[in-house]
Amino acid sequence: MTAMAVFAAALLLLLHPSNAQLSANFYATTCPNVSSIVQTVIQQALQSDPRITASLLRLHFHDCFVDGCDGSLLLDNSANITSEKGAAPNVNSTRGFDVVDSIKSAIESSCPGTVSCADILAIGAQASVVLSGGPSWTVLLGRRDSLTANQAGANTSIPSPFDPLANLTSKFSAVGLDTTDLVTLSGAHTFGRAQCRTFSPRLYNFTSSGPDPTINSSYLTTLQQLCPQNGSGTVLANLDPSTPNTFDNNYYANLQNNQGLFLSDQELFSTTGATTISIVNSFSGNQSAFFQNFAQSMINMGNISPLTGTNGEIRSNCRKVNGS
């Protein structure tokens, strides 16, 4: 093989980092019950916390957008780690870390030293969607865990509820996801809660003439009552007012009715001339099309820059690098 051919092959690996090494049956012999273990722990958590499924799905999303799906979000602060949990999109916001710990403990009892924390997030996201009434998909596995975290990256790379469409599109594009992925994965806001501070700027002095004009007037009144101008920023609102705990396509009908909670949600439908509008309309009218696309987009997101082979490690505690 010529030096040029070796270089070309190496470049190809850099551009397409080892997605081929993820596989549906990665743990078939080493931990065959991993998916059912994950689902059982989440089902138990659901008994006392109806939000947990949305929270776990969000952990996978916030992990993958920062240096790939590598479990870096789960690392706590330490002498050598500045945790991503302290980044603006995550602080006092991401949750469910205790349930990830419970899943890890249950898996370690059954298959010690085998399943990565990054893969736990991927399996947990799928189980959470299924348990909430959404689609299933084949989770590709074999990710390994990072040895470091990137708080600065978390501050800049994770899509924000305040982002206009152009920013959202560029953040998705930066990790290899397209406009269809953007509209599809935004549909995860069909369940879960959000704090007033994430959308209250839309409710009052958004423009010189007052609130965001793209908010339905009766919905605006409801939200203003929930989140008064100088009230607590941590009061919770349902992301989907119609079916708050169910994974369905109502999110898209909400957008058509100007009832998107975040600016970043409503932008998908209310940005004049945007290519996202036709996708919102399609998913609003066809839940199976949304479900099919959601399954594919979750696979696409789960393929972002995984650590495989001998890169990274299999953490024994998701909160810290081995030996620290």
C-alpha positions as CSV (number, residue, x, y, z in Angstrom):
1,M,0.0,0.0,0.0
2,T,1.5,3.4,-0.9
3,A,2.0,6.1,1.6
4,M,-0.7,8.1,-0.2
5,A,-3.2,5.2,0.1
6,V,-2.4,4.8,3.8
7,F,-3.0,8.5,4.3
8,A,-6.3,8.4,2.4
9,A,-7.5,5.5,4.5
10,A,-6.5,7.3,7.7
11,L,-8.3,10.4,6.5
12,L,-11.4,8.4,5.7
13,L,-11.4,7.0,9.3
14,L,-11.2,10.6,10.6
15,L,-14.1,11.7,8.5
16,H,-16.2,8.7,9.3
17,P,-15.0,7.8,12.8
18,S,-15.7,4.1,13.3
19,N,-19.5,4.2,13.0
20,A,-19.1,0.8,11.3
21,Q,-17.7,-0.6,14.6
22,L,-21.0,0.0,16.4
23,S,-23.3,-2.9,16.1
24,A,-26.7,-4.1,17.2
25,N,-25.3,-7.2,18.7
26,F,-22.2,-5.8,20.4
27,Y,-23.2,-7.3,23.8
28,A,-25.0,-10.4,22.5
29,T,-22.6,-12.8,24.2
30,T,-21.0,-10.6,26.9
31,C,-24.2,-9.0,28.3
32,P,-27.3,-10.3,26.5
33,N,-29.8,-8.9,28.9
34,V,-28.5,-5.3,28.9
35,S,-31.6,-3.8,27.3
36,S,-34.0,-5.4,29.6
37,I,-31.9,-4.4,32.7
38,V,-32.0,-0.8,31.5
39,Q,-35.7,-0.9,30.8
40,T,-36.5,-2.5,34.2
41,V,-34.6,0.3,36.2
42,I,-36.3,3.0,34.2
43,Q,-39.7,1.5,34.7
44,Q,-39.0,1.5,38.5
45,A,-38.0,5.1,38.3
46,L,-41.1,6.1,36.4
47,Q,-43.3,5.0,39.3
48,S,-42.2,8.0,41.3
49,D,-41.0,10.4,38.5
50,P,-43.1,10.8,35.4
51,R,-40.4,13.2,34.0
52,I,-37.6,10.7,34.0
53,T,-38.0,9.3,30.5
54,A,-37.8,12.8,28.9
55,S,-34.8,13.6,31.2
56,L,-32.9,10.5,30.2
57,L,-33.5,11.1,26.5
58,R,-32.1,14.6,26.9
59,L,-28.9,13.3,28.6
60,H,-28.1,11.3,25.5
61,F,-28.8,14.3,23.3
62,H,-26.6,16.6,25.4
63,D,-23.9,14.0,25.6
64,C,-23.7,13.4,21.8
65,F,-23.6,17.1,20.8
66,V,-20.3,17.6,22.7
67,D,-17.4,15.6,21.3
68,G,-19.7,12.7,20.3
69,C,-21.6,10.1,22.3
70,D,-18.9,9.3,24.8
71,G,-20.5,9.6,28.2
72,S,-18.5,12.8,28.9
73,L,-21.6,14.6,30.3
74,L,-21.7,12.1,33.2
75,L,-18.3,12.9,34.6
76,D,-18.4,15.0,37.9
77,N,-15.9,17.7,38.7
78,S,-12.5,16.4,39.9
79,A,-8.9,17.5,40.1
80,N,-8.6,16.9,36.3
81,I,-12.2,17.2,35.1
82,T,-14.2,20.4,34.7
83,S,-17.7,18.8,34.4
84,E,-20.0,19.5,31.5
85,K,-22.8,19.4,34.2
86,G,-21.6,23.0,35.0
87,A,-22.1,24.3,31.5
88,A,-25.0,26.7,30.9
89,P,-27.3,24.3,29.0
90,N,-26.9,21.7,31.8
91,V,-26.5,23.4,35.2
92,N,-29.6,23.1,37.4
93,S,-31.3,21.6,34.4
94,T,-30.0,18.2,33.3
95,R,-31.3,15.5,35.6
96,G,-31.6,11.7,35.9
97,F,-27.9,11.1,36.8
98,D,-29.0,9.0,39.8
99,V,-31.0,6.7,37.6
100,V,-28.0,6.3,35.3
101,D,-26.0,5.3,38.4
102,S,-28.8,2.7,39.3
103,I,-28.7,1.3,35.7
104,K,-24.9,1.1,35.9
105,S,-25.0,-0.8,39.2
106,A,-27.6,-3.2,37.9
107,I,-25.5,-3.9,34.8
108,E,-22.3,-4.3,36.8
109,S,-24.0,-6.9,39.0
110,S,-24.8,-8.9,35.9
111,C,-22.0,-8.1,33.5
112,P,-19.1,-6.4,35.3
113,G,-16.7,-4.2,33.3
114,T,-18.5,-4.7,30.1
115,V,-21.1,-2.0,29.2
116,S,-20.0,1.6,28.8
117,C,-21.8,4.5,30.3
118,A,-22.1,6.0,26.8
119,D,-24.0,2.9,25.6
120,I,-26.2,3.1,28.8
121,L,-27.3,6.6,27.7
122,A,-28.1,5.3,24.2
123,I,-30.1,2.3,25.4
124,G,-31.8,4.5,28.1
125,A,-32.9,7.0,25.5
126,Q,-34.6,4.3,23.4
127,A,-36.2,2.6,26.4
128,S,-37.5,5.9,27.6
129,V,-39.2,6.7,24.3
130,V,-40.7,3.2,24.1
131,L,-42.0,3.3,27.7
132,S,-43.7,6.7,26.8
133,G,-45.6,5.3,23.8
134,G,-43.1,6.2,21.1
135,P,-41.3,4.2,18.5
136,S,-38.6,1.5,19.0
137,W,-35.4,1.3,17.0
138,T,-32.3,-0.9,16.9
139,V,-29.7,0.7,19.1
140,L,-26.2,0.3,17.7
141,L,-23.7,-0.4,20.5
142,G,-20.0,-0.5,21.2
143,R,-19.3,3.0,22.3
144,R,-16.6,3.5,24.9
145,D,-16.3,6.2,27.6
146,S,-14.3,9.3,27.4
147,L,-11.4,10.1,29.7
148,T,-12.2,13.8,29.8
149,A,-15.0,16.3,29.6
150,N,-15.4,19.5,27.6
151,Q,-17.4,22.2,29.5
152,A,-16.5,24.9,27.0
153,G,-17.8,22.7,24.1
154,A,-21.0,22.1,26.0
155,N,-21.5,25.9,26.3
156,T,-21.1,26.4,22.6
157,S,-22.3,23.2,20.9
158,I,-25.6,22.3,22.6
159,P,-28.7,23.8,20.9
160,S,-30.4,26.4,23.1
161,P,-34.1,27.1,23.7
162,F,-33.2,30.8,22.7
163,D,-31.6,29.9,19.4
164,P,-33.1,31.2,16.2
165,L,-33.5,28.7,13.3
166,A,-30.1,29.6,11.7
167,N,-28.2,28.8,14.9
168,L,-30.1,25.5,15.4
169,T,-29.3,24.5,11.8
170,S,-25.6,25.3,12.1
171,K,-25.3,23.4,15.5
172,F,-26.9,20.4,14.0
173,S,-24.9,20.6,10.8
174,A,-21.7,20.8,12.9
175,V,-22.3,17.3,14.1
176,G,-23.4,15.9,10.7
177,L,-27.2,16.2,11.2
178,D,-29.5,17.8,8.7
179,T,-32.7,19.8,8.7
180,T,-34.9,16.7,8.8
181,D,-32.9,15.5,11.9
182,L,-33.4,19.0,13.5
183,V,-37.2,19.0,13.0
184,T,-37.5,15.3,14.0
185,L,-35.3,15.4,17.1
186,S,-37.1,18.6,18.2
187,G,-40.2,16.4,18.4
188,A,-38.6,15.0,21.7
189,H,-40.3,18.1,23.2
190,T,-43.5,16.1,23.0
191,F,-42.9,15.1,26.6
192,G,-41.0,16.5,29.6
193,R,-41.0,19.8,31.5
194,A,-39.1,23.1,31.1
195,Q,-38.3,25.9,33.6
196,C,-39.9,29.3,33.2
197,R,-36.4,30.8,32.7
198,T,-36.0,29.0,29.4
199,F,-39.0,30.7,27.8
200,S,-40.1,33.6,29.9
201,P,-38.2,36.2,27.8
202,R,-40.8,35.5,25.1
203,L,-43.7,36.4,27.4
204,Y,-42.9,40.0,28.2
205,N,-40.5,42.4,26.5
206,F,-39.6,40.2,23.6
207,T,-40.0,43.1,21.1
208,S,-40.5,46.8,21.6
209,S,-44.2,46.2,21.4
210,G,-44.3,43.4,24.0
211,P,-44.5,39.5,23.9
212,D,-43.3,37.3,21.1
213,P,-46.0,37.7,18.4
214,T,-45.8,34.1,17.4
215,I,-47.3,32.9,20.7
216,N,-51.0,32.0,20.6
217,S,-52.8,34.6,22.7
218,S,-54.6,32.2,25.1
219,Y,-51.5,30.2,25.5
220,L,-49.6,33.4,26.3
221,T,-52.1,34.2,29.1
222,T,-51.7,30.7,30.5
223,L,-47.9,31.0,30.5
224,Q,-47.9,34.5,32.0
225,Q,-50.0,33.2,34.9
226,L,-47.6,30.3,35.4
227,C,-44.5,32.5,35.0
228,P,-45.2,36.1,36.2
229,Q,-42.7,38.7,35.2
230,N,-40.7,38.7,38.5
231,G,-41.6,35.2,39.6
232,S,-39.5,32.1,40.1
233,G,-37.5,31.1,37.1
234,T,-37.6,27.4,38.1
235,V,-41.4,26.8,38.0
236,L,-42.1,24.0,35.6
237,A,-44.3,24.0,32.5
238,N,-45.2,21.1,30.3
239,L,-43.4,21.1,26.9
240,D,-46.5,19.6,25.4
241,P,-49.7,21.0,27.0
242,S,-52.0,18.4,25.4
243,T,-50.3,15.1,26.3
244,P,-47.4,16.0,28.6
245,N,-46.1,12.5,29.4
246,T,-46.8,10.7,26.1
247,F,-44.5,10.4,23.2
248,D,-46.7,11.3,20.2
249,N,-46.8,13.8,17.3
250,N,-48.9,16.5,19.1
251,Y,-45.7,18.6,19.3
252,Y,-46.1,19.5,15.6
253,A,-49.8,20.4,15.9
254,N,-48.8,22.6,18.8
255,L,-46.4,24.4,16.5
256,Q,-49.1,24.9,13.9
257,N,-51.3,26.4,16.7
258,N,-48.5,28.7,17.8
259,Q,-48.1,26.8,21.0
260,G,-44.4,25.9,20.9
261,L,-43.0,26.5,24.3
262,F,-39.5,27.5,23.4
263,L,-38.5,30.1,20.8
264,S,-36.4,27.3,19.2
265,D,-39.6,25.2,18.9
266,Q,-41.8,27.8,17.3
267,E,-39.0,29.0,15.0
268,L,-39.4,25.6,13.1
269,F,-42.9,26.7,12.0
270,S,-42.9,30.5,12.2
271,T,-39.7,31.4,10.3
272,T,-40.9,32.8,7.0
273,G,-40.0,30.6,4.0
274,A,-38.2,28.0,6.1
275,T,-37.8,24.5,4.7
276,T,-38.7,23.2,8.2
277,I,-42.4,24.2,7.8
278,S,-43.3,21.5,5.4
279,I,-41.7,18.9,7.7
280,V,-43.7,20.1,10.6
281,N,-46.9,19.9,8.5
282,S,-46.0,16.4,7.4
283,F,-45.3,15.1,10.9
284,S,-48.4,16.8,12.3
285,G,-50.6,14.9,9.9
286,N,-48.8,11.6,10.0
287,Q,-47.6,10.2,13.3
288,S,-46.1,7.1,11.7
289,A,-43.9,9.2,9.5
290,F,-42.7,11.1,12.5
291,F,-42.0,7.9,14.4
292,Q,-40.1,6.4,11.5
293,N,-38.0,9.5,11.1
294,F,-37.4,9.8,14.9
295,A,-36.0,6.3,15.0
296,Q,-33.6,7.0,12.1
297,S,-32.6,10.4,13.5
298,M,-31.8,8.8,16.9
299,I,-29.6,6.3,15.1
300,N,-27.9,9.2,13.2
301,M,-27.3,11.1,16.5
302,G,-26.1,8.0,18.3
303,N,-23.4,7.6,15.5
304,I,-21.8,11.0,16.3
305,S,-18.0,10.4,16.8
306,P,-18.1,7.3,19.1
307,L,-15.0,6.1,20.8
308,T,-14.5,2.5,19.8
309,G,-11.9,-0.3,19.8
310,T,-9.2,0.6,22.3
311,N,-10.0,4.3,22.5
312,G,-11.5,5.5,25.8
313,E,-12.4,3.0,28.5
314,I,-15.4,1.2,30.1
315,R,-15.9,3.2,33.3
316,S,-16.8,1.3,36.4
317,N,-18.5,4.4,37.8
318,C,-20.1,6.7,35.3
319,R,-19.2,9.8,37.3
320,K,-15.5,9.3,37.2
321,V,-12.6,8.1,35.1
322,N,-11.2,4.7,36.2
323,G,-8.4,4.9,38.7
324,S,-9.3,8.5,39.8
